Amino acid sequence: MSGRPALSSEASSPRLLVLDGETSHEVFDVITSSDAVIRVRSALLFEVGEQLEVRIEHAGSVWQATARVRGHAGSDAEQITELEISDRRAVGA
């Protein structure tokens, strides 16, 4: 048995949750992500410039961050929202 992690976990998308006080809401389907920008789909349309407090869960790590809506692309039916991530801080286990 190899000590290397499975490739499927390396390629998985992060889970992105919007924080509202002590409650979190899963409203995004992550399309692509990098350290600074996450592209998502959502049934909700957030305003350009709007800032959201989010929790990012990926590969066993959890961070809280600020996500600012940079813009929207695509048709109304296939709208993609681009979020700029800043103030990322690790959440203790």
N, CA, C and O atoms as CSV, one atom per row, in Angstrom:
chain,resi,resn,atom,element,x,y,z
A,1,MET,N,N,0.838,-1.176,0.000
A,1,MET,CA,C,0.000,0.000,0.000
A,1,MET,C,C,0.884,1.242,0.000
A,1,MET,O,O,1.812,1.336,0.803
A,2,SER,N,N,0.615,2.176,-0.872
A,2,SER,CA,C,1.413,3.389,-1.025
A,2,SER,C,C,1.036,4.417,0.032
A,2,SER,O,O,-0.108,4.460,0.485
A,3,GLY,N,N,1.999,5.244,0.421
A,3,GLY,CA,C,1.747,6.313,1.371
A,3,GLY,C,C,1.318,7.603,0.699
A,3,GLY,O,O,1.131,8.616,1.372
A,4,ARG,N,N,1.158,7.582,-0.620
A,4,ARG,CA,C,0.766,8.780,-1.360
A,4,ARG,C,C,-0.740,8.979,-1.289
A,4,ARG,O,O,-1.491,8.004,-1.277
A,5,PRO,N,N,-1.199,10.250,-1.241
A,5,PRO,CA,C,-2.644,10.492,-1.218
A,5,PRO,C,C,-3.273,10.140,-2.558
A,5,PRO,O,O,-2.605,10.165,-3.592
A,6,ALA,N,N,-4.547,9.814,-2.535
A,6,ALA,CA,C,-5.268,9.475,-3.756
A,6,ALA,C,C,-5.384,10.692,-4.653
A,6,ALA,O,O,-5.568,11.810,-4.171
A,7,LEU,N,N,-5.279,10.480,-5.943
A,7,LEU,CA,C,-5.372,11.580,-6.900
A,7,LEU,C,C,-6.725,12.264,-6.851
A,7,LEU,O,O,-6.804,13.474,-7.058
A,8,SER,N,N,-7.786,11.530,-6.584
A,8,SER,CA,C,-9.114,12.144,-6.564
A,8,SER,C,C,-9.229,13.206,-5.477
A,8,SER,O,O,-9.938,14.193,-5.675
A,9,SER,N,N,-8.560,13.045,-4.339
A,9,SER,CA,C,-8.630,14.062,-3.283
A,9,SER,C,C,-7.818,15.292,-3.654
A,9,SER,O,O,-8.159,16.400,-3.240
A,10,GLU,N,N,-6.752,15.120,-4.425
A,10,GLU,CA,C,-5.948,16.257,-4.852
A,10,GLU,C,C,-6.712,17.129,-5.841
A,10,GLU,O,O,-6.544,18.349,-5.846
A,11,ALA,N,N,-7.543,16.523,-6.673
A,11,ALA,CA,C,-8.234,17.253,-7.718
A,11,ALA,C,C,-9.610,17.753,-7.287
A,11,ALA,O,O,-10.277,18.437,-8.064
A,12,SER,N,N,-10.049,17.437,-6.090
A,12,SER,CA,C,-11.389,17.821,-5.658
A,12,SER,C,C,-11.488,19.330,-5.453
A,12,SER,O,O,-10.507,19.998,-5.124
A,13,SER,N,N,-12.696,19.847,-5.654
A,13,SER,CA,C,-12.952,21.271,-5.452
A,13,SER,C,C,-13.191,21.548,-3.980
A,13,SER,O,O,-13.647,20.671,-3.246
A,14,PRO,N,N,-12.885,22.762,-3.544
A,14,PRO,CA,C,-13.179,23.100,-2.152
A,14,PRO,C,C,-14.683,23.246,-1.934
A,14,PRO,O,O,-15.446,23.440,-2.881
A,15,ARG,N,N,-15.082,23.151,-0.704
A,15,ARG,CA,C,-16.463,23.435,-0.296
A,15,ARG,C,C,-16.454,24.860,0.232
A,15,ARG,O,O,-15.600,25.214,1.045
A,16,LEU,N,N,-17.395,25.680,-0.222
A,16,LEU,CA,C,-17.440,27.089,0.145
A,16,LEU,C,C,-18.774,27.375,0.806
A,16,LEU,O,O,-19.828,27.173,0.204
A,17,LEU,N,N,-18.729,27.847,2.051
A,17,LEU,CA,C,-19.930,28.125,2.829
A,17,LEU,C,C,-19.981,29.599,3.207
A,17,LEU,O,O,-18.959,30.170,3.585
A,18,VAL,N,N,-21.147,30.222,3.114
A,18,VAL,CA,C,-21.338,31.611,3.539
A,18,VAL,C,C,-21.672,31.598,5.017
A,18,VAL,O,O,-22.552,30.857,5.456
A,19,LEU,N,N,-20.967,32.424,5.790
A,19,LEU,CA,C,-21.179,32.503,7.238
A,19,LEU,C,C,-22.158,33.619,7.566
A,19,LEU,O,O,-22.082,34.721,7.023
A,20,ASP,N,N,-23.084,33.301,8.475
A,20,ASP,CA,C,-24.075,34.261,8.949
A,20,ASP,C,C,-24.153,34.079,10.452
A,20,ASP,O,O,-24.990,33.328,10.951
A,21,GLY,N,N,-23.275,34.770,11.176
A,21,GLY,CA,C,-23.178,34.573,12.619
A,21,GLY,C,C,-22.642,33.174,12.890
A,21,GLY,O,O,-21.574,32.815,12.394
A,22,GLU,N,N,-23.367,32.387,13.666
A,22,GLU,CA,C,-22.963,31.022,13.991
A,22,GLU,C,C,-23.479,30.007,12.967
A,22,GLU,O,O,-23.195,28.814,13.077
A,23,THR,N,N,-24.227,30.476,11.985
A,23,THR,CA,C,-24.826,29.598,10.982
A,23,THR,C,C,-24.044,29.681,9.676
A,23,THR,O,O,-23.538,30.743,9.315
A,24,SER,N,N,-23.948,28.558,8.972
A,24,SER,CA,C,-23.306,28.558,7.651
A,24,SER,C,C,-24.312,28.054,6.627
A,24,SER,O,O,-25.169,27.225,6.930
A,25,HIS,N,N,-24.190,28.576,5.396
A,25,HIS,CA,C,-25.109,28.247,4.316
A,25,HIS,C,C,-24.316,27.789,3.105
A,25,HIS,O,O,-23.382,28.465,2.674
A,26,GLU,N,N,-24.687,26.640,2.558
A,26,GLU,CA,C,-24.025,26.132,1.361
A,26,GLU,C,C,-24.844,26.581,0.150
A,26,GLU,O,O,-25.813,25.925,-0.233
A,27,VAL,N,N,-24.446,27.703,-0.447
A,27,VAL,CA,C,-25.195,28.284,-1.570
A,27,VAL,C,C,-24.403,28.267,-2.870
A,27,VAL,O,O,-24.909,28.694,-3.908
A,28,PHE,N,N,-23.164,27.777,-2.824
A,28,PHE,CA,C,-22.308,27.802,-4.002
A,28,PHE,C,C,-21.937,26.416,-4.487
A,28,PHE,O,O,-21.736,25.494,-3.696
A,29,ASP,N,N,-21.849,26.284,-5.806
A,29,ASP,CA,C,-21.280,25.121,-6.468
A,29,ASP,C,C,-19.961,25.608,-7.066
A,29,ASP,O,O,-19.972,26.381,-8.024
A,30,VAL,N,N,-18.835,25.171,-6.521
A,30,VAL,CA,C,-17.523,25.668,-6.958
A,30,VAL,C,C,-17.192,25.097,-8.339
A,30,VAL,O,O,-17.237,23.885,-8.550
A,31,ILE,N,N,-16.861,25.991,-9.270
A,31,ILE,CA,C,-16.487,25.612,-10.633
A,31,ILE,C,C,-14.970,25.483,-10.735
A,31,ILE,O,O,-14.461,24.438,-11.141
A,32,THR,N,N,-14.244,26.543,-10.368
A,32,THR,CA,C,-12.783,26.541,-10.342
A,32,THR,C,C,-12.321,27.354,-9.139
A,32,THR,O,O,-13.053,28.199,-8.623
A,33,SER,N,N,-11.086,27.081,-8.701
A,33,SER,CA,C,-10.571,27.845,-7.565
A,33,SER,C,C,-9.062,27.976,-7.637
A,33,SER,O,O,-8.361,27.119,-8.176
A,34,SER,N,N,-8.589,29.074,-7.076
A,34,SER,CA,C,-7.163,29.306,-6.846
A,34,SER,C,C,-7.075,29.947,-5.468
A,34,SER,O,O,-8.094,30.098,-4.794
A,35,ASP,N,N,-5.886,30.324,-5.042
A,35,ASP,CA,C,-5.759,30.961,-3.725
A,35,ASP,C,C,-6.494,32.299,-3.659
A,35,ASP,O,O,-6.988,32.684,-2.599
A,36,ALA,N,N,-6.570,33.013,-4.795
A,36,ALA,CA,C,-7.112,34.369,-4.784
A,36,ALA,C,C,-8.517,34.498,-5.367
A,36,ALA,O,O,-9.235,35.437,-5.024
A,37,VAL,N,N,-8.925,33.575,-6.242
A,37,VAL,CA,C,-10.215,33.702,-6.931
A,37,VAL,C,C,-10.921,32.348,-6.965
A,37,VAL,O,O,-10.317,31.320,-7.272
A,38,ILE,N,N,-12.212,32.373,-6.643
A,38,ILE,CA,C,-13.040,31.178,-6.746
A,38,ILE,C,C,-14.221,31.516,-7.649
A,38,ILE,O,O,-14.921,32.502,-7.420
A,39,ARG,N,N,-14.440,30.693,-8.678
A,39,ARG,CA,C,-15.573,30.870,-9.589
A,39,ARG,C,C,-16.650,29.865,-9.183
A,39,ARG,O,O,-16.384,28.673,-9.027
A,40,VAL,N,N,-17.885,30.381,-9.013
A,40,VAL,CA,C,-18.976,29.569,-8.480
A,40,VAL,C,C,-20.267,29.773,-9.267
A,40,VAL,O,O,-20.427,30.749,-10.000
A,41,ARG,N,N,-21.180,28.823,-9.090
A,41,ARG,CA,C,-22.570,28.976,-9.527
A,41,ARG,C,C,-23.424,29.016,-8.273
A,41,ARG,O,O,-23.104,28.382,-7.267
A,42,SER,N,N,-24.522,29.773,-8.346
A,42,SER,CA,C,-25.422,29.876,-7.207
A,42,SER,C,C,-26.816,30.244,-7.694
A,42,SER,O,O,-26.970,30.951,-8.689
A,43,ALA,N,N,-27.821,29.762,-6.990
A,43,ALA,CA,C,-29.194,30.167,-7.280
A,43,ALA,C,C,-29.423,31.612,-6.841
A,43,ALA,O,O,-30.373,32.259,-7.282
A,44,LEU,N,N,-28.550,32.108,-5.974
A,44,LEU,CA,C,-28.635,33.489,-5.490
A,44,LEU,C,C,-27.707,34.370,-6.301
A,44,LEU,O,O,-26.615,33.940,-6.673
A,45,LEU,N,N,-28.119,35.592,-6.579
A,45,LEU,CA,C,-27.272,36.538,-7.297
A,45,LEU,C,C,-26.820,37.616,-6.326
A,45,LEU,O,O,-27.630,38.397,-5.827
A,46,PHE,N,N,-25.523,37.652,-6.064
A,46,PHE,CA,C,-24.958,38.648,-5.169
A,46,PHE,C,C,-24.521,39.856,-5.978
A,46,PHE,O,O,-24.162,39.719,-7.148
A,47,GLU,N,N,-24.546,41.034,-5.376
A,47,GLU,CA,C,-24.183,42.266,-6.059
A,47,GLU,C,C,-22.677,42.375,-6.230
A,47,GLU,O,O,-21.914,41.963,-5.356
A,48,VAL,N,N,-22.246,42.936,-7.367
A,48,VAL,CA,C,-20.830,43.193,-7.588
A,48,VAL,C,C,-20.358,44.139,-6.487
A,48,VAL,O,O,-21.001,45.152,-6.211
A,49,GLY,N,N,-19.229,43.800,-5.863
A,49,GLY,CA,C,-18.691,44.583,-4.761
A,49,GLY,C,C,-19.133,44.094,-3.395
A,49,GLY,O,O,-18.525,44.458,-2.387
A,50,GLU,N,N,-20.178,43.277,-3.337
A,50,GLU,CA,C,-20.659,42.749,-2.067
A,50,GLU,C,C,-19.589,41.861,-1.429
A,50,GLU,O,O,-18.902,41.112,-2.123
A,51,GLN,N,N,-19.453,41.949,-0.114
A,51,GLN,CA,C,-18.485,41.130,0.607
A,51,GLN,C,C,-19.211,40.137,1.499
A,51,GLN,O,O,-20.188,40.466,2.171
A,52,LEU,N,N,-18.700,38.911,1.483
A,52,LEU,CA,C,-19.283,37.825,2.255
A,52,LEU,C,C,-18.209,37.210,3.132
A,52,LEU,O,O,-17.061,37.073,2.707
A,53,GLU,N,N,-18.567,36.841,4.345
A,53,GLU,CA,C,-17.663,36.057,5.178
A,53,GLU,C,C,-17.909,34.599,4.824
A,53,GLU,O,O,-19.050,34.137,4.831
A,54,VAL,N,N,-16.840,33.877,4.516
A,54,VAL,CA,C,-16.983,32.498,4.055
A,54,VAL,C,C,-16.067,31.556,4.826
A,54,VAL,O,O,-15.086,31.973,5.442
A,55,ARG,N,N,-16.419,30.272,4.772
A,55,ARG,CA,C,-15.555,29.212,5.267
A,55,ARG,C,C,-15.206,28.344,4.058
A,55,ARG,O,O,-16.079,27.951,3.283
A,56,ILE,N,N,-13.924,28.056,3.917
A,56,ILE,CA,C,-13.434,27.239,2.810
A,56,ILE,C,C,-12.909,25.947,3.405
A,56,ILE,O,O,-12.032,25.963,4.269
A,57,GLU,N,N,-13.450,24.820,2.938
A,57,GLU,CA,C,-13.020,23.504,3.398
A,57,GLU,C,C,-12.418,22.778,2.206
A,57,GLU,O,O,-13.074,22.616,1.176
A,58,HIS,N,N,-11.167,22.341,2.344
A,58,HIS,CA,C,-10.515,21.651,1.229
A,58,HIS,C,C,-9.372,20.789,1.732
A,58,HIS,O,O,-8.527,21.238,2.507
A,59,ALA,N,N,-9.361,19.570,1.287
A,59,ALA,CA,C,-8.268,18.630,1.571
A,59,ALA,C,C,-7.946,18.550,3.068
A,59,ALA,O,O,-6.778,18.500,3.455
A,60,GLY,N,N,-8.981,18.539,3.898
A,60,GLY,CA,C,-8.792,18.405,5.331
A,60,GLY,C,C,-8.451,19.690,6.064
A,60,GLY,O,O,-8.294,19.674,7.285
A,61,SER,N,N,-8.331,20.804,5.347
A,61,SER,CA,C,-8.047,22.101,5.969
A,61,SER,C,C,-9.298,22.978,5.933
A,61,SER,O,O,-10.149,22.840,5.054
A,62,VAL,N,N,-9.385,23.881,6.908
A,62,VAL,CA,C,-10.520,24.798,6.979
A,62,VAL,C,C,-9.983,26.212,7.186
A,62,VAL,O,O,-9.123,26.443,8.036
A,63,TRP,N,N,-10.505,27.160,6.389
A,63,TRP,CA,C,-10.130,28.564,6.513
A,63,TRP,C,C,-11.387,29.409,6.566
A,63,TRP,O,O,-12.429,29.024,6.037
A,64,GLN,N,N,-11.283,30.557,7.206
A,64,GLN,CA,C,-12.297,31.592,7.082
A,64,GLN,C,C,-11.666,32.701,6.272
A,64,GLN,O,O,-10.457,32.922,6.348
A,65,ALA,N,N,-12.481,33.404,5.494
A,65,ALA,CA,C,-11.962,34.440,4.614
A,65,ALA,C,C,-13.078,35.415,4.271
A,65,ALA,O,O,-14.249,35.191,4.579
A,66,THR,N,N,-12.679,36.499,3.628
A,66,THR,CA,C,-13.625,37.441,3.052
A,66,THR,C,C,-13.660,37.185,1.557
A,66,THR,O,O,-12.614,37.069,0.918
A,67,ALA,N,N,-14.856,37.097,0.998
A,67,ALA,CA,C,-15.026,36.917,-0.444
A,67,ALA,C,C,-15.746,38.148,-0.986
A,67,ALA,O,O,-16.850,38.472,-0.549
A,68,ARG,N,N,-15.113,38.832,-1.942
A,68,ARG,CA,C,-15.736,40.002,-2.581
A,68,ARG,C,C,-16.175,39.608,-3.976
A,68,ARG,O,O,-15.397,39.032,-4.736
A,69,VAL,N,N,-17.424,39.917,-4.320
A,69,VAL,CA,C,-17.948,39.591,-5.644
A,69,VAL,C,C,-17.295,40.510,-6.662
A,69,VAL,O,O,-17.503,41.723,-6.641
A,70,ARG,N,N,-16.486,39.911,-7.574
A,70,ARG,CA,C,-15.808,40.686,-8.624
A,70,ARG,C,C,-16.672,40.891,-9.841
A,70,ARG,O,O,-16.554,41.913,-10.517
A,71,GLY,N,N,-17.547,39.937,-10.140
A,71,GLY,CA,C,-18.398,40.077,-11.316
A,71,GLY,C,C,-19.112,38.787,-11.641
A,71,GLY,O,O,-18.959,37.770,-10.965
A,72,HIS,N,N,-19.908,38.862,-12.715
A,72,HIS,CA,C,-20.685,37.724,-13.180
A,72,HIS,C,C,-20.413,37.539,-14.665
A,72,HIS,O,O,-20.173,38.506,-15.387
A,73,ALA,N,N,-20.453,36.290,-15.116
A,73,ALA,CA,C,-20.249,35.983,-16.529
A,73,ALA,C,C,-21.246,34.920,-16.948
A,73,ALA,O,O,-21.774,34.191,-16.108
A,74,GLY,N,N,-21.499,34.831,-18.217
A,74,GLY,CA,C,-22.387,33.799,-18.736
A,74,GLY,C,C,-23.815,34.287,-18.874
A,74,GLY,O,O,-24.145,35.413,-18.502
A,75,SER,N,N,-24.659,33.416,-19.417
A,75,SER,CA,C,-26.072,33.739,-19.605
A,75,SER,C,C,-26.794,33.662,-18.265
A,75,SER,O,O,-26.246,33.164,-17.281
A,76,ASP,N,N,-28.019,34.155,-18.237
A,76,ASP,CA,C,-28.804,34.110,-16.996
A,76,ASP,C,C,-28.950,32.681,-16.479
A,76,ASP,O,O,-28.912,32.452,-15.270
A,77,ALA,N,N,-29.117,31.721,-17.389
A,77,ALA,CA,C,-29.310,30.330,-16.994
A,77,ALA,C,C,-28.014,29.679,-16.504
A,77,ALA,O,O,-28.058,28.750,-15.698
A,78,GLU,N,N,-26.889,30.147,-16.973
A,78,GLU,CA,C,-25.587,29.556,-16.633
A,78,GLU,C,C,-24.651,30.581,-16.003
A,78,GLU,O,O,-23.450,30.561,-16.270
A,79,GLN,N,N,-25.175,31.462,-15.185
A,79,GLN,CA,C,-24.404,32.536,-14.572
A,79,GLN,C,C,-23.295,31.998,-13.666
A,79,GLN,O,O,-23.530,31.133,-12.823
A,80,ILE,N,N,-22.086,32.523,-13.855
A,80,ILE,CA,C,-20.951,32.192,-13.005
A,80,ILE,C,C,-20.540,33.464,-12.277
A,80,ILE,O,O,-20.408,34.525,-12.886
A,81,THR,N,N,-20.341,33.346,-10.980
A,81,THR,CA,C,-19.921,34.474,-10.149
A,81,THR,C,C,-18.458,34.285,-9.784
A,81,THR,O,O,-18.033,33.191,-9.412
A,82,GLU,N,N,-17.696,35.365,-9.897
A,82,GLU,CA,C,-16.274,35.327,-9.561
A,82,GLU,C,C,-16.081,36.018,-8.216
A,82,GLU,O,O,-16.459,37.177,-8.038
A,83,LEU,N,N,-15.480,35.281,-7.261
A,83,LEU,CA,C,-15.246,35.792,-5.915
A,83,LEU,C,C,-13.756,35.974,-5.674
A,83,LEU,O,O,-12.970,35.055,-5.902
A,84,GLU,N,N,-13.367,37.156,-5.214
A,84,GLU,CA,C,-11.976,37.430,-4.847
A,84,GLU,C,C,-11.821,37.133,-3.360
A,84,GLU,O,O,-12.553,37.681,-2.536
A,85,ILE,N,N,-10.876,36.272,-3.018
A,85,ILE,CA,C,-10.676,35.828,-1.642
A,85,ILE,C,C,-9.560,36.640,-0.987
A,85,ILE,O,O,-8.479,36.797,-1.556
A,86,SER,N,N,-9.833,37.154,0.217
A,86,SER,CA,C,-8.809,37.887,0.962
A,86,SER,C,C,-8.973,37.580,2.445
A,86,SER,O,O,-9.944,36.944,2.855
A,87,ASP,N,N,-8.028,38.032,3.233
A,87,ASP,CA,C,-8.050,37.849,4.691
A,87,ASP,C,C,-8.250,36.395,5.091
A,87,ASP,O,O,-8.977,36.099,6.039
A,88,ARG,N,N,-7.602,35.488,4.364
A,88,ARG,CA,C,-7.738,34.051,4.657
A,88,ARG,C,C,-7.001,33.729,5.951
A,88,ARG,O,O,-5.838,34.093,6.120
A,89,ARG,N,N,-7.694,33.038,6.872
A,89,ARG,CA,C,-7.087,32.653,8.137
A,89,ARG,C,C,-7.509,31.218,8.470
A,89,ARG,O,O,-8.670,30.841,8.307
A,90,ALA,N,N,-6.563,30.449,8.927
A,90,ALA,CA,C,-6.810,29.040,9.265
A,90,ALA,C,C,-7.727,28.958,10.470
A,90,ALA,O,O,-7.649,29.778,11.385
A,91,VAL,N,N,-8.592,27.962,10.459
A,91,VAL,CA,C,-9.475,27.684,11.579
A,91,VAL,C,C,-8.910,26.472,12.304
A,91,VAL,O,O,-8.662,25.438,11.685
A,92,GLY,N,N,-8.707,26.592,13.596
A,92,GLY,CA,C,-8.130,25.501,14.385
A,92,GLY,C,C,-9.026,24.281,14.428
A,92,GLY,O,O,-10.253,24.374,14.384
A,93,ALA,N,N,-8.378,23.143,14.515
A,93,ALA,CA,C,-9.143,21.879,14.536
A,93,ALA,C,C,-9.659,21.567,15.917
A,93,ALA,O,O,-10.319,20.546,16.114
